[in-house]
Amino acid sequence: MPGLLRTIASRAAPALRPHAVTQRANIYTRPAKEKIGPVETAIGIGMFSLAILGPSGWILAHLEDYKRKE
C-alpha cells in the first residue's frame, strides 16, 4: 500500500505545484559612490541603537507605573 501511495503522490505532485519561476538577484559589486565618514557612522549606529533599545528602556524605566492597576 505505501508503494501505491508513493506512486500516486509522485505523479500528482508536479501537477499540483505551480510552475517554478526563476528569480535572479541583481547584485552589483562596485565601490560606494561616496565615502561614509566616522561621524556619520557613529550617528547611524546611535540612531539604530536608540530605535531598538529606546522603547524597551522606556518600558523598563516605567515598570512600576505599569504594575499599578488604577
mmCIF file of the N, C-alpha and C atoms, coordinates in Angstrom:
data_MODEL
# 
_entry.id   MODEL 
# 
loop_
_atom_site.group_PDB 
_atom_site.id 
_atom_site.type_symbol 
_atom_site.label_atom_id 
_atom_site.label_alt_id 
_atom_site.label_comp_id 
_atom_site.label_asym_id 
_atom_site.label_entity_id 
_atom_site.label_seq_id 
_atom_site.pdbx_PDB_ins_code 
_atom_site.Cartn_x 
_atom_site.Cartn_y 
_atom_site.Cartn_z 
_atom_site.occupancy 
_atom_site.B_iso_or_equiv 
_atom_site.pdbx_formal_charge 
_atom_site.auth_seq_id 
_atom_site.auth_comp_id 
_atom_site.auth_asym_id 
_atom_site.auth_atom_id 
_atom_site.pdbx_PDB_model_num 
ATOM 1   N N  . MET A 1 1  ? 0.801  -1.200 0.000   1.00 0.00 ? 1  MET A N  1 
ATOM 2   C CA . MET A 1 1  ? 0.000  0.000  0.000   1.00 0.00 ? 1  MET A CA 1 
ATOM 3   C C  . MET A 1 1  ? 0.849  1.271  0.000   1.00 0.00 ? 1  MET A C  1 
ATOM 4   N N  . PRO A 1 2  ? 1.944  1.330  0.813   1.00 0.00 ? 2  PRO A N  1 
ATOM 5   C CA . PRO A 1 2  ? 2.764  2.546  0.758   1.00 0.00 ? 2  PRO A CA 1 
ATOM 6   C C  . PRO A 1 2  ? 3.380  2.784  -0.615  1.00 0.00 ? 2  PRO A C  1 
ATOM 7   N N  . GLY A 1 3  ? 3.688  1.718  -1.333  1.00 0.00 ? 3  GLY A N  1 
ATOM 8   C CA . GLY A 1 3  ? 4.249  1.873  -2.668  1.00 0.00 ? 3  GLY A CA 1 
ATOM 9   C C  . GLY A 1 3  ? 3.254  2.501  -3.625  1.00 0.00 ? 3  GLY A C  1 
ATOM 10  N N  . LEU A 1 4  ? 1.979  2.113  -3.489  1.00 0.00 ? 4  LEU A N  1 
ATOM 11  C CA . LEU A 1 4  ? 0.935  2.668  -4.342  1.00 0.00 ? 4  LEU A CA 1 
ATOM 12  C C  . LEU A 1 4  ? 0.738  4.151  -4.043  1.00 0.00 ? 4  LEU A C  1 
ATOM 13  N N  . LEU A 1 5  ? 0.724  4.508  -2.762  1.00 0.00 ? 5  LEU A N  1 
ATOM 14  C CA . LEU A 1 5  ? 0.575  5.922  -2.382  1.00 0.00 ? 5  LEU A CA 1 
ATOM 15  C C  . LEU A 1 5  ? 1.754  6.753  -2.870  1.00 0.00 ? 5  LEU A C  1 
ATOM 16  N N  . ARG A 1 6  ? 2.945  6.186  -2.776  1.00 0.00 ? 6  ARG A N  1 
ATOM 17  C CA . ARG A 1 6  ? 4.131  6.901  -3.231  1.00 0.00 ? 6  ARG A CA 1 
ATOM 18  C C  . ARG A 1 6  ? 4.068  7.137  -4.739  1.00 0.00 ? 6  ARG A C  1 
ATOM 19  N N  . THR A 1 7  ? 3.580  6.172  -5.483  1.00 0.00 ? 7  THR A N  1 
ATOM 20  C CA . THR A 1 7  ? 3.458  6.310  -6.935  1.00 0.00 ? 7  THR A CA 1 
ATOM 21  C C  . THR A 1 7  ? 2.433  7.379  -7.296  1.00 0.00 ? 7  THR A C  1 
ATOM 22  N N  . ILE A 1 8  ? 1.293  7.367  -6.619  1.00 0.00 ? 8  ILE A N  1 
ATOM 23  C CA . ILE A 1 8  ? 0.265  8.369  -6.892  1.00 0.00 ? 8  ILE A CA 1 
ATOM 24  C C  . ILE A 1 8  ? 0.764  9.757  -6.534  1.00 0.00 ? 8  ILE A C  1 
ATOM 25  N N  . ALA A 1 9  ? 1.428  9.876  -5.387  1.00 0.00 ? 9  ALA A N  1 
ATOM 26  C CA . ALA A 1 9  ? 1.932  11.179 -4.954  1.00 0.00 ? 9  ALA A CA 1 
ATOM 27  C C  . ALA A 1 9  ? 3.008  11.700 -5.901  1.00 0.00 ? 9  ALA A C  1 
ATOM 28  N N  . SER A 1 10 ? 3.858  10.829 -6.388  1.00 0.00 ? 10 SER A N  1 
ATOM 29  C CA . SER A 1 10 ? 4.928  11.283 -7.283  1.00 0.00 ? 10 SER A CA 1 
ATOM 30  C C  . SER A 1 10 ? 4.370  11.753 -8.622  1.00 0.00 ? 10 SER A C  1 
ATOM 31  N N  . ARG A 1 11 ? 3.239  11.188 -9.051  1.00 0.00 ? 11 ARG A N  1 
ATOM 32  C CA . ARG A 1 11 ? 2.646  11.610 -10.320 1.00 0.00 ? 11 ARG A CA 1 
ATOM 33  C C  . ARG A 1 11 ? 1.773  12.850 -10.157 1.00 0.00 ? 11 ARG A C  1 
ATOM 34  N N  . ALA A 1 12 ? 1.150  13.017 -8.994  1.00 0.00 ? 12 ALA A N  1 
ATOM 35  C CA . ALA A 1 12 ? 0.238  14.143 -8.772  1.00 0.00 ? 12 ALA A CA 1 
ATOM 36  C C  . ALA A 1 12 ? 0.977  15.404 -8.338  1.00 0.00 ? 12 ALA A C  1 
ATOM 37  N N  . ALA A 1 13 ? 2.105  15.238 -7.669  1.00 0.00 ? 13 ALA A N  1 
ATOM 38  C CA . ALA A 1 13 ? 2.813  16.392 -7.103  1.00 0.00 ? 13 ALA A CA 1 
ATOM 39  C C  . ALA A 1 13 ? 3.212  17.429 -8.155  1.00 0.00 ? 13 ALA A C  1 
ATOM 40  N N  . PRO A 1 14 ? 3.791  17.071 -9.290  1.00 0.00 ? 14 PRO A N  1 
ATOM 41  C CA . PRO A 1 14 ? 4.142  18.110 -10.279 1.00 0.00 ? 14 PRO A CA 1 
ATOM 42  C C  . PRO A 1 14 ? 2.929  18.841 -10.825 1.00 0.00 ? 14 PRO A C  1 
ATOM 43  N N  . ALA A 1 15 ? 1.790  18.179 -10.925 1.00 0.00 ? 15 ALA A N  1 
ATOM 44  C CA . ALA A 1 15 ? 0.592  18.823 -11.456 1.00 0.00 ? 15 ALA A CA 1 
ATOM 45  C C  . ALA A 1 15 ? 0.005  19.807 -10.453 1.00 0.00 ? 15 ALA A C  1 
ATOM 46  N N  . LEU A 1 16 ? 0.179  19.535 -9.177  1.00 0.00 ? 16 LEU A N  1 
ATOM 47  C CA . LEU A 1 16 ? -0.377 20.406 -8.136  1.00 0.00 ? 16 LEU A CA 1 
ATOM 48  C C  . LEU A 1 16 ? 0.492  21.622 -7.874  1.00 0.00 ? 16 LEU A C  1 
ATOM 49  N N  . ARG A 1 17 ? 1.762  21.511 -8.132  1.00 0.00 ? 17 ARG A N  1 
ATOM 50  C CA . ARG A 1 17 ? 2.680  22.629 -7.895  1.00 0.00 ? 17 ARG A CA 1 
ATOM 51  C C  . ARG A 1 17 ? 2.606  23.640 -9.024  1.00 0.00 ? 17 ARG A C  1 
ATOM 52  N N  . PRO A 1 18 ? 2.640  24.950 -8.700  1.00 0.00 ? 18 PRO A N  1 
ATOM 53  C CA . PRO A 1 18 ? 2.695  25.937 -9.781  1.00 0.00 ? 18 PRO A CA 1 
ATOM 54  C C  . PRO A 1 18 ? 4.055  25.882 -10.476 1.00 0.00 ? 18 PRO A C  1 
ATOM 55  N N  . HIS A 1 19 ? 4.103  26.422 -11.651 1.00 0.00 ? 19 HIS A N  1 
ATOM 56  C CA . HIS A 1 19 ? 5.359  26.416 -12.394 1.00 0.00 ? 19 HIS A CA 1 
ATOM 57  C C  . HIS A 1 19 ? 6.398  27.240 -11.648 1.00 0.00 ? 19 HIS A C  1 
ATOM 58  N N  . ALA A 1 20 ? 7.574  26.738 -11.599 1.00 0.00 ? 20 ALA A N  1 
ATOM 59  C CA . ALA A 1 20 ? 8.648  27.419 -10.878 1.00 0.00 ? 20 ALA A CA 1 
ATOM 60  C C  . ALA A 1 20 ? 9.111  28.636 -11.659 1.00 0.00 ? 20 ALA A C  1 
ATOM 61  N N  . VAL A 1 21 ? 9.239  29.743 -10.955 1.00 0.00 ? 21 VAL A N  1 
ATOM 62  C CA . VAL A 1 21 ? 9.727  30.977 -11.551 1.00 0.00 ? 21 VAL A CA 1 
ATOM 63  C C  . VAL A 1 21 ? 11.158 31.176 -11.076 1.00 0.00 ? 21 VAL A C  1 
ATOM 64  N N  . THR A 1 22 ? 12.050 31.314 -11.998 1.00 0.00 ? 22 THR A N  1 
ATOM 65  C CA . THR A 1 22 ? 13.443 31.523 -11.653 1.00 0.00 ? 22 THR A CA 1 
ATOM 66  C C  . THR A 1 22 ? 13.651 32.990 -11.301 1.00 0.00 ? 22 THR A C  1 
ATOM 67  N N  . GLN A 1 23 ? 14.149 33.226 -10.094 1.00 0.00 ? 23 GLN A N  1 
ATOM 68  C CA . GLN A 1 23 ? 14.411 34.592 -9.658  1.00 0.00 ? 23 GLN A CA 1 
ATOM 69  C C  . GLN A 1 23 ? 15.913 34.808 -9.594  1.00 0.00 ? 23 GLN A C  1 
ATOM 70  N N  . ARG A 1 24 ? 16.320 35.961 -10.066 1.00 0.00 ? 24 ARG A N  1 
ATOM 71  C CA . ARG A 1 24 ? 17.731 36.299 -10.016 1.00 0.00 ? 24 ARG A CA 1 
ATOM 72  C C  . ARG A 1 24 ? 17.882 37.627 -9.316  1.00 0.00 ? 24 ARG A C  1 
ATOM 73  N N  . ALA A 1 25 ? 18.798 37.684 -8.389  1.00 0.00 ? 25 ALA A N  1 
ATOM 74  C CA . ALA A 1 25 ? 19.051 38.932 -7.683  1.00 0.00 ? 25 ALA A CA 1 
ATOM 75  C C  . ALA A 1 25 ? 20.018 39.776 -8.502  1.00 0.00 ? 25 ALA A C  1 
ATOM 76  N N  . ASN A 1 26 ? 19.761 41.068 -8.532  1.00 0.00 ? 26 ASN A N  1 
ATOM 77  C CA . ASN A 1 26 ? 20.664 41.981 -9.222  1.00 0.00 ? 26 ASN A CA 1 
ATOM 78  C C  . ASN A 1 26 ? 21.687 42.492 -8.215  1.00 0.00 ? 26 ASN A C  1 
ATOM 79  N N  . ILE A 1 27 ? 22.848 41.916 -8.244  1.00 0.00 ? 27 ILE A N  1 
ATOM 80  C CA . ILE A 1 27 ? 23.900 42.292 -7.310  1.00 0.00 ? 27 ILE A CA 1 
ATOM 81  C C  . ILE A 1 27 ? 25.029 42.933 -8.100  1.00 0.00 ? 27 ILE A C  1 
ATOM 82  N N  . TYR A 1 28 ? 25.361 44.131 -7.708  1.00 0.00 ? 28 TYR A N  1 
ATOM 83  C CA . TYR A 1 28 ? 26.448 44.845 -8.367  1.00 0.00 ? 28 TYR A CA 1 
ATOM 84  C C  . TYR A 1 28 ? 27.571 45.033 -7.368  1.00 0.00 ? 28 TYR A C  1 
ATOM 85  N N  . THR A 1 29 ? 28.761 44.715 -7.769  1.00 0.00 ? 29 THR A N  1 
ATOM 86  C CA . THR A 1 29 ? 29.902 44.887 -6.891  1.00 0.00 ? 29 THR A CA 1 
ATOM 87  C C  . THR A 1 29 ? 30.726 46.062 -7.405  1.00 0.00 ? 29 THR A C  1 
ATOM 88  N N  . ARG A 1 30 ? 30.395 47.208 -6.884  1.00 0.00 ? 30 ARG A N  1 
ATOM 89  C CA . ARG A 1 30 ? 31.139 48.420 -7.213  1.00 0.00 ? 30 ARG A CA 1 
ATOM 90  C C  . ARG A 1 30 ? 31.470 49.136 -5.921  1.00 0.00 ? 30 ARG A C  1 
ATOM 91  N N  . PRO A 1 31 ? 32.471 49.957 -5.936  1.00 0.00 ? 31 PRO A N  1 
ATOM 92  C CA . PRO A 1 31 ? 32.747 50.754 -4.746  1.00 0.00 ? 31 PRO A CA 1 
ATOM 93  C C  . PRO A 1 31 ? 31.617 51.755 -4.508  1.00 0.00 ? 31 PRO A C  1 
ATOM 94  N N  . ALA A 1 32 ? 31.471 52.192 -3.282  1.00 0.00 ? 32 ALA A N  1 
ATOM 95  C CA . ALA A 1 32 ? 30.436 53.165 -2.949  1.00 0.00 ? 32 ALA A CA 1 
ATOM 96  C C  . ALA A 1 32 ? 30.691 54.475 -3.691  1.00 0.00 ? 32 ALA A C  1 
ATOM 97  N N  . LYS A 1 33 ? 29.605 55.197 -3.988  1.00 0.00 ? 33 LYS A N  1 
ATOM 98  C CA . LYS A 1 33 ? 29.753 56.472 -4.693  1.00 0.00 ? 33 LYS A CA 1 
ATOM 99  C C  . LYS A 1 33 ? 30.420 57.505 -3.797  1.00 0.00 ? 33 LYS A C  1 
ATOM 100 N N  . GLU A 1 34 ? 30.040 57.501 -2.523  1.00 0.00 ? 34 GLU A N  1 
ATOM 101 C CA . GLU A 1 34 ? 30.626 58.446 -1.565  1.00 0.00 ? 34 GLU A CA 1 
ATOM 102 C C  . GLU A 1 34 ? 31.108 57.677 -0.351  1.00 0.00 ? 34 GLU A C  1 
ATOM 103 N N  . LYS A 1 35 ? 32.206 58.115 0.206   1.00 0.00 ? 35 LYS A N  1 
ATOM 104 C CA . LYS A 1 35 ? 32.731 57.506 1.417   1.00 0.00 ? 35 LYS A CA 1 
ATOM 105 C C  . LYS A 1 35 ? 31.903 57.975 2.613   1.00 0.00 ? 35 LYS A C  1 
ATOM 106 N N  . ILE A 1 36 ? 31.662 57.077 3.544   1.00 0.00 ? 36 ILE A N  1 
ATOM 107 C CA . ILE A 1 36 ? 30.948 57.432 4.764   1.00 0.00 ? 36 ILE A CA 1 
ATOM 108 C C  . ILE A 1 36 ? 31.987 57.635 5.854   1.00 0.00 ? 36 ILE A C  1 
ATOM 109 N N  . GLY A 1 37 ? 31.950 58.803 6.477   1.00 0.00 ? 37 GLY A N  1 
ATOM 110 C CA . GLY A 1 37 ? 32.931 59.144 7.495   1.00 0.00 ? 37 GLY A CA 1 
ATOM 111 C C  . GLY A 1 37 ? 32.601 58.544 8.852   1.00 0.00 ? 37 GLY A C  1 
ATOM 112 N N  . PRO A 1 38 ? 33.537 58.667 9.801   1.00 0.00 ? 38 PRO A N  1 
ATOM 113 C CA . PRO A 1 38 ? 33.319 58.109 11.137  1.00 0.00 ? 38 PRO A CA 1 
ATOM 114 C C  . PRO A 1 38 ? 32.189 58.807 11.896  1.00 0.00 ? 38 PRO A C  1 
ATOM 115 N N  . VAL A 1 39 ? 31.983 60.100 11.662  1.00 0.00 ? 39 VAL A N  1 
ATOM 116 C CA . VAL A 1 39 ? 30.901 60.814 12.356  1.00 0.00 ? 39 VAL A CA 1 
ATOM 117 C C  . VAL A 1 39 ? 29.548 60.298 11.870  1.00 0.00 ? 39 VAL A C  1 
ATOM 118 N N  . GLU A 1 40 ? 29.398 60.144 10.555  1.00 0.00 ? 40 GLU A N  1 
ATOM 119 C CA . GLU A 1 40 ? 28.147 59.615 10.023  1.00 0.00 ? 40 GLU A CA 1 
ATOM 120 C C  . GLU A 1 40 ? 27.897 58.183 10.489  1.00 0.00 ? 40 GLU A C  1 
ATOM 121 N N  . THR A 1 41 ? 28.953 57.394 10.583  1.00 0.00 ? 41 THR A N  1 
ATOM 122 C CA . THR A 1 41 ? 28.829 56.028 11.068  1.00 0.00 ? 41 THR A CA 1 
ATOM 123 C C  . THR A 1 41 ? 28.365 56.016 12.517  1.00 0.00 ? 41 THR A C  1 
ATOM 124 N N  . ALA A 1 42 ? 28.963 56.861 13.353  1.00 0.00 ? 42 ALA A N  1 
ATOM 125 C CA . ALA A 1 42 ? 28.586 56.918 14.766  1.00 0.00 ? 42 ALA A CA 1 
ATOM 126 C C  . ALA A 1 42 ? 27.134 57.383 14.921  1.00 0.00 ? 42 ALA A C  1 
ATOM 127 N N  . ILE A 1 43 ? 26.721 58.357 14.136  1.00 0.00 ? 43 ILE A N  1 
ATOM 128 C CA . ILE A 1 43 ? 25.333 58.832 14.205  1.00 0.00 ? 43 ILE A CA 1 
ATOM 129 C C  . ILE A 1 43 ? 24.375 57.720 13.773  1.00 0.00 ? 43 ILE A C  1 
ATOM 130 N N  . GLY A 1 44 ? 24.696 57.026 12.721  1.00 0.00 ? 44 GLY A N  1 
ATOM 131 C CA . GLY A 1 44 ? 23.844 55.921 12.247  1.00 0.00 ? 44 GLY A CA 1 
ATOM 132 C C  . GLY A 1 44 ? 23.717 54.812 13.262  1.00 0.00 ? 44 GLY A C  1 
ATOM 133 N N  . ILE A 1 45 ? 24.835 54.400 13.854  1.00 0.00 ? 45 ILE A N  1 
ATOM 134 C CA . ILE A 1 45 ? 24.796 53.345 14.866  1.00 0.00 ? 45 ILE A CA 1 
ATOM 135 C C  . ILE A 1 45 ? 24.020 53.817 16.085  1.00 0.00 ? 45 ILE A C  1 
ATOM 136 N N  . GLY A 1 46 ? 24.209 55.078 16.470  1.00 0.00 ? 46 GLY A N  1 
ATOM 137 C CA . GLY A 1 46 ? 23.474 55.631 17.606  1.00 0.00 ? 46 GLY A CA 1 
ATOM 138 C C  . GLY A 1 46 ? 21.980 55.657 17.367  1.00 0.00 ? 46 GLY A C  1 
ATOM 139 N N  . MET A 1 47 ? 21.559 56.050 16.178  1.00 0.00 ? 47 MET A N  1 
ATOM 140 C CA . MET A 1 47 ? 20.128 56.100 15.868  1.00 0.00 ? 47 MET A CA 1 
ATOM 141 C C  . MET A 1 47 ? 19.502 54.699 15.833  1.00 0.00 ? 47 MET A C  1 
ATOM 142 N N  . PHE A 1 48 ? 20.216 53.750 15.254  1.00 0.00 ? 48 PHE A N  1 
ATOM 143 C CA . PHE A 1 48 ? 19.696 52.386 15.252  1.00 0.00 ? 48 PHE A CA 1 
ATOM 144 C C  . PHE A 1 48 ? 19.602 51.836 16.670  1.00 0.00 ? 48 PHE A C  1 
ATOM 145 N N  . SER A 1 49 ? 20.599 52.105 17.486  1.00 0.00 ? 49 SER A N  1 
ATOM 146 C CA . SER A 1 49 ? 20.566 51.645 18.882  1.00 0.00 ? 49 SER A CA 1 
ATOM 147 C C  . SER A 1 49 ? 19.402 52.270 19.623  1.00 0.00 ? 49 SER A C  1 
ATOM 148 N N  . LEU A 1 50 ? 19.187 53.562 19.425  1.00 0.00 ? 50 LEU A N  1 
ATOM 149 C CA . LEU A 1 50 ? 18.077 54.249 20.081  1.00 0.00 ? 50 LEU A CA 1 
ATOM 150 C C  . LEU A 1 50 ? 16.734 53.695 19.614  1.00 0.00 ? 50 LEU A C  1 
ATOM 151 N N  . ALA A 1 51 ? 16.616 53.432 18.336  1.00 0.00 ? 51 ALA A N  1 
ATOM 152 C CA . ALA A 1 51 ? 15.359 52.901 17.798  1.00 0.00 ? 51 ALA A CA 1 
ATOM 153 C C  . ALA A 1 51 ? 15.056 51.503 18.324  1.00 0.00 ? 51 ALA A C  1 
ATOM 154 N N  . ILE A 1 52 ? 16.096 50.713 18.557  1.00 0.00 ? 52 ILE A N  1 
ATOM 155 C CA . ILE A 1 52 ? 15.885 49.340 19.018  1.00 0.00 ? 52 ILE A CA 1 
ATOM 156 C C  . ILE A 1 52 ? 15.776 49.283 20.540  1.00 0.00 ? 52 ILE A C  1 
ATOM 157 N N  . LEU A 1 53 ? 16.662 49.960 21.240  1.00 0.00 ? 53 LEU A N  1 
ATOM 158 C CA . LEU A 1 53 ? 16.706 49.864 22.693  1.00 0.00 ? 53 LEU A CA 1 
ATOM 159 C C  . LEU A 1 53 ? 15.847 50.900 23.403  1.00 0.00 ? 53 LEU A C  1 
ATOM 160 N N  . GLY A 1 54 ? 15.466 51.980 22.739  1.00 0.00 ? 54 GLY A N  1 
ATOM 161 C CA . GLY A 1 54 ? 14.695 53.044 23.376  1.00 0.00 ? 54 GLY A CA 1 
ATOM 162 C C  . GLY A 1 54 ? 13.355 52.594 23.930  1.00 0.00 ? 54 GLY A C  1 
ATOM 163 N N  . PRO A 1 55 ? 12.506 51.951 23.132  1.00 0.00 ? 55 PRO A N  1 
ATOM 164 C CA . PRO A 1 55 ? 11.207 51.521 23.659  1.00 0.00 ? 55 PRO A CA 1 
ATOM 165 C C  . PRO A 1 55 ? 11.306 50.543 24.824  1.00 0.00 ? 55 PRO A C  1 
ATOM 166 N N  . SER A 1 56 ? 12.202 49.593 24.745  1.00 0.00 ? 56 SER A N  1 
ATOM 167 C CA . SER A 1 56 ? 12.344 48.644 25.855  1.00 0.00 ? 56 SER A CA 1 
ATOM 168 C C  . SER A 1 56 ? 12.893 49.332 27.094  1.00 0.00 ? 56 SER A C  1 
ATOM 169 N N  . GLY A 1 57 ? 13.781 50.286 26.912  1.00 0.00 ? 57 GLY A N  1 
ATOM 170 C CA . GLY A 1 57 ? 14.281 51.048 28.064  1.00 0.00 ? 57 GLY A CA 1 
ATOM 171 C C  . GLY A 1 57 ? 13.186 51.875 28.707  1.00 0.00 ? 57 GLY A C  1 
ATOM 172 N N  . TRP A 1 58 ? 12.305 52.459 27.888  1.00 0.00 ? 58 TRP A N  1 
ATOM 173 C CA . TRP A 1 58 ? 11.181 53.234 28.418  1.00 0.00 ? 58 TRP A CA 1 
ATOM 174 C C  . TRP A 1 58 ? 10.258 52.348 29.253  1.00 0.00 ? 58 TRP A C  1 
ATOM 175 N N  . ILE A 1 59 ? 9.964  51.160 28.741  1.00 0.00 ? 59 ILE A N  1 
ATOM 176 C CA . ILE A 1 59 ? 9.090  50.237 29.474  1.00 0.00 ? 59 ILE A CA 1 
ATOM 177 C C  . ILE A 1 59 ? 9.733  49.810 30.776  1.00 0.00 ? 59 ILE A C  1 
ATOM 178 N N  . LEU A 1 60 ? 11.011 49.486 30.748  1.00 0.00 ? 60 LEU A N  1 
ATOM 179 C CA . LEU A 1 60 ? 11.688 49.067 31.980  1.00 0.00 ? 60 LEU A CA 1 
ATOM 180 C C  . LEU A 1 60 ? 11.781 50.206 32.987  1.00 0.00 ? 60 LEU A C  1 
ATOM 181 N N  . ALA A 1 61 ? 11.949 51.429 32.527  1.00 0.00 ? 61 ALA A N  1 
ATOM 182 C CA . ALA A 1 61 ? 12.038 52.565 33.427  1.00 0.00 ? 61 ALA A CA 1 
ATOM 183 C C  . ALA A 1 61 ? 10.693 52.867 34.081  1.00 0.00 ? 61 ALA A C  1 
ATOM 184 N N  . HIS A 1 62 ? 9.591  52.562 33.408  1.00 0.00 ? 62 HIS A N  1 
ATOM 185 C CA . HIS A 1 62 ? 8.257  52.850 33.923  1.00 0.00 ? 62 HIS A CA 1 
ATOM 186 C C  . HIS A 1 62 ? 7.506  51.585 34.317  1.00 0.00 ? 62 HIS A C  1 
ATOM 187 N N  . LEU A 1 63 ? 8.241  50.546 34.681  1.00 0.00 ? 63 LEU A N  1 
ATOM 188 C CA . LEU A 1 63 ? 7.638  49.263 35.008  1.00 0.00 ? 63 LEU A CA 1 
ATOM 189 C C  . LEU A 1 63 ? 6.702  49.354 36.210  1.00 0.00 ? 63 LEU A C  1 
ATOM 190 N N  . GLU A 1 64 ? 7.080  50.127 37.215  1.00 0.00 ? 64 GLU A N  1 
ATOM 191 C CA . GLU A 1 64 ? 6.242  50.269 38.404  1.00 0.00 ? 64 GLU A CA 1 
ATOM 192 C C  . GLU A 1 64 ? 4.916  50.940 38.055  1.00 0.00 ? 64 GLU A C  1 
ATOM 193 N N  . ASP A 1 65 ? 4.931  51.875 37.113  1.00 0.00 ? 65 ASP A N  1 
ATOM 194 C CA . ASP A 1 65 ? 3.690  52.520 36.692  1.00 0.00 ? 65 ASP A CA 1 
ATOM 195 C C  . ASP A 1 65 ? 2.764  51.527 35.994  1.00 0.00 ? 65 ASP A C  1 
ATOM 196 N N  . TYR A 1 66 ? 3.326  50.612 35.267  1.00 0.00 ? 66 TYR A N  1 
ATOM 197 C CA . TYR A 1 66 ? 2.510  49.629 34.549  1.00 0.00 ? 66 TYR A CA 1 
ATOM 198 C C  . TYR A 1 66 ? 1.958  48.571 35.490  1.00 0.00 ? 66 TYR A C  1 
ATOM 199 N N  . LYS A 1 67 ? 2.619  48.316 36.610  1.00 0.00 ? 67 LYS A N  1 
ATOM 200 C CA . LYS A 1 67 ? 2.172  47.313 37.575  1.00 0.00 ? 67 LYS A CA 1 
ATOM 201 C C  . LYS A 1 67 ? 0.929  47.786 38.334  1.00 0.00 ? 67 LYS A C  1 
ATOM 202 N N  . ARG A 1 68 ? 0.821  49.079 38.586  1.00 0.00 ? 68 ARG A N  1 
ATOM 203 C CA . ARG A 1 68 ? -0.322 49.624 39.327  1.00 0.00 ? 68 ARG A CA 1 
ATOM 204 C C  . ARG A 1 68 ? -1.588 49.529 38.510  1.00 0.00 ? 68 ARG A C  1 
ATOM 205 N N  . LYS A 1 69 ? -2.638 49.056 39.145  1.00 0.00 ? 69 LYS A N  1 
ATOM 206 C CA . LYS A 1 69 ? -3.943 48.990 38.487  1.00 0.00 ? 69 LYS A CA 1 
ATOM 207 C C  . LYS A 1 69 ? -4.794 50.097 39.031  1.00 0.00 ? 69 LYS A C  1 
ATOM 208 N N  . GLU A 1 70 ? -5.042 51.122 38.266  1.00 0.00 ? 70 GLU A N  1 
ATOM 209 C CA . GLU A 1 70 ? -5.886 52.233 38.688  1.00 0.00 ? 70 GLU A CA 1 
ATOM 210 C C  . GLU A 1 70 ? -6.858 52.584 37.610  1.00 0.00 ? 70 GLU A C  1 
# 
